[in-house]
Amino acid sequence: MKKFALTSLLVFIFGNIYANDDLKYLIKSYSLQKIHRIFQERHPGTESEVYALVRYHEEHPDGHHDKKFYYLVSILKGKLTSHPTRQDLLDILHSPLPSNSVITKLSFWKLYEEASRRKLLNKIELIDFLKNYREKTTHSVKTQFQKFLRSITKPE
């Protein structure tokens, strides 16, 4: 009986620890349908789970761009937002990021792309978004970003 209880406890603990790694594997392996099935039964609870849904709605043919936008805003606000607005984007622009994780930084960039595609912000606000992105990233990302900006602004 002790072995069963101990084994059950270990499976429960390590199952929860590695659940996030399983989700990362599903994202990397493009198992988008499995991600969709997981979250039909429950709501996402962590940043990586919300990002998994962003990837689903971005890549899968049955994904919705509106839900992708909703989840991106939710990641950057640090809480689920029911109907993101222009004001939510401005709040994100003028407040610190909820975390310094790679997921947050990727979400910030994807939100910039989505906001420019939807034309929710004017040109000055989009430039502020880019400046803010540059300030919130690491040195190597900043260097690559500066090279990218130079390449698109070079006269041909």
C-alpha positions as CSV (number, residue, x, y, z in Angstrom):
1,M,0.0,0.0,0.0
2,K,2.9,2.4,0.8
3,K,4.5,1.7,-2.6
4,F,1.2,2.5,-4.3
5,A,0.8,5.8,-2.4
6,L,4.4,6.8,-3.0
7,T,4.2,5.9,-6.7
8,S,1.0,7.8,-7.1
9,L,2.4,10.8,-5.4
10,L,5.5,10.8,-7.6
11,V,3.5,10.4,-10.8
12,F,1.2,13.3,-9.7
13,I,4.1,15.6,-8.8
14,F,6.3,14.8,-11.9
15,G,3.3,14.8,-14.2
16,N,2.6,18.4,-13.2
17,I,6.2,19.4,-13.4
18,Y,6.6,18.0,-16.9
19,A,3.2,19.1,-18.2
20,N,4.6,22.4,-19.3
21,D,7.5,20.6,-21.2
22,D,4.9,18.5,-22.9
23,L,3.1,21.6,-24.1
24,K,6.4,23.1,-25.3
25,Y,7.0,19.9,-27.2
26,L,3.5,20.1,-28.8
27,I,4.2,23.7,-29.9
28,K,7.6,22.8,-31.4
29,S,6.3,19.7,-33.1
30,Y,3.3,21.7,-34.6
31,S,0.8,19.3,-32.9
32,L,-1.8,22.0,-33.2
33,Q,-4.8,19.8,-33.2
34,K,-3.7,18.2,-29.8
35,I,-3.2,21.7,-28.4
36,H,-6.8,22.6,-29.5
37,R,-8.2,19.4,-27.9
38,I,-6.4,20.1,-24.6
39,F,-8.0,23.5,-24.3
40,Q,-11.4,22.6,-25.4
41,E,-11.7,20.8,-22.0
42,R,-10.2,23.6,-19.9
43,H,-9.0,27.2,-19.9
44,P,-5.3,28.1,-20.2
45,G,-3.7,28.9,-16.9
46,T,-0.1,29.8,-17.6
47,E,1.6,32.1,-20.0
48,S,2.9,29.1,-22.1
49,E,-0.5,27.6,-22.4
50,V,-1.9,30.9,-23.7
51,Y,1.0,31.1,-26.1
52,A,0.2,27.6,-27.3
53,L,-3.3,28.8,-28.2
54,V,-1.7,31.8,-30.0
55,R,0.3,29.4,-32.1
56,Y,-2.8,27.3,-32.8
57,H,-4.8,30.3,-34.0
58,E,-1.9,31.5,-36.0
59,E,-0.9,28.3,-37.8
60,H,-3.9,26.0,-37.9
61,P,-6.5,26.4,-40.7
62,D,-9.3,26.4,-38.2
63,G,-7.7,29.1,-36.1
64,H,-9.2,32.6,-35.8
65,H,-7.1,35.8,-36.0
66,D,-9.4,37.5,-33.5
67,K,-8.7,34.9,-30.9
68,K,-5.0,35.1,-31.6
69,F,-5.2,38.9,-31.0
70,Y,-7.2,38.3,-27.8
71,Y,-4.6,35.9,-26.4
72,L,-1.7,38.1,-27.3
73,V,-3.2,41.1,-25.5
74,S,-4.0,38.7,-22.5
75,I,-0.3,37.6,-22.3
76,L,1.0,41.1,-22.3
77,K,-1.6,42.5,-19.8
78,G,-1.0,39.5,-17.5
79,K,-4.7,38.6,-17.3
80,L,-7.3,37.3,-19.7
81,T,-9.0,40.2,-21.5
82,S,-12.5,39.6,-22.9
83,H,-12.6,42.2,-25.7
84,P,-9.2,43.9,-26.3
85,T,-9.5,47.5,-27.6
86,R,-7.1,50.2,-28.8
87,Q,-6.9,51.4,-25.2
88,D,-5.6,48.0,-24.1
89,L,-2.8,48.4,-26.7
90,L,-1.9,51.8,-25.4
91,D,-1.9,50.5,-21.9
92,I,0.5,47.7,-22.9
93,L,2.7,50.3,-24.7
94,H,3.0,52.5,-21.7
95,S,3.4,49.9,-19.0
96,P,6.2,47.4,-18.2
97,L,5.9,43.8,-19.5
98,P,4.4,41.3,-17.0
99,S,7.5,39.1,-17.3
100,N,10.9,39.0,-19.0
101,S,10.3,35.6,-20.7
102,V,10.9,34.8,-24.3
103,I,7.1,34.1,-24.7
104,T,6.4,37.7,-23.5
105,K,8.9,39.2,-25.9
106,L,7.6,37.1,-28.8
107,S,4.1,38.1,-27.9
108,F,5.0,41.8,-27.9
109,W,6.4,41.5,-31.4
110,K,3.5,39.5,-32.7
111,L,1.1,42.0,-31.1
112,Y,3.0,44.8,-33.0
113,E,2.5,42.9,-36.3
114,E,-1.2,42.3,-35.5
115,A,-1.8,46.0,-34.5
116,S,-0.1,47.3,-37.7
117,R,-2.1,44.8,-39.8
118,R,-5.3,45.8,-38.2
119,K,-4.4,49.5,-38.3
120,L,-5.3,50.0,-34.7
121,L,-2.5,52.4,-34.0
122,N,-1.2,55.4,-35.9
123,K,2.3,55.6,-37.3
124,I,3.8,57.4,-34.3
125,E,2.3,54.9,-31.8
126,L,3.7,52.0,-34.0
127,I,7.1,53.6,-33.9
128,D,6.8,53.9,-30.1
129,F,5.8,50.2,-30.0
130,L,9.0,49.4,-31.9
131,K,11.2,51.6,-29.6
132,N,9.6,50.0,-26.6
133,Y,10.3,46.5,-28.0
134,R,13.9,47.4,-28.5
135,E,14.2,48.6,-24.9
136,K,12.6,45.5,-23.5
137,T,14.9,43.0,-25.2
138,T,18.4,41.6,-24.6
139,H,21.6,43.1,-26.1
140,S,21.9,40.4,-28.9
141,V,18.3,40.9,-29.9
142,K,18.9,44.7,-29.9
143,T,21.9,44.3,-32.2
144,Q,19.9,42.1,-34.6
145,F,17.0,44.5,-34.5
146,Q,19.3,47.5,-35.3
147,K,20.7,45.6,-38.3
148,F,17.1,44.9,-39.4
149,L,16.1,48.5,-39.1
150,R,19.2,49.6,-41.1
151,S,18.5,47.1,-43.8
152,I,14.9,48.3,-44.3
153,T,15.8,52.0,-44.2
154,K,18.8,51.9,-46.6
155,P,18.1,53.7,-49.8
156,E,18.6,51.5,-52.9
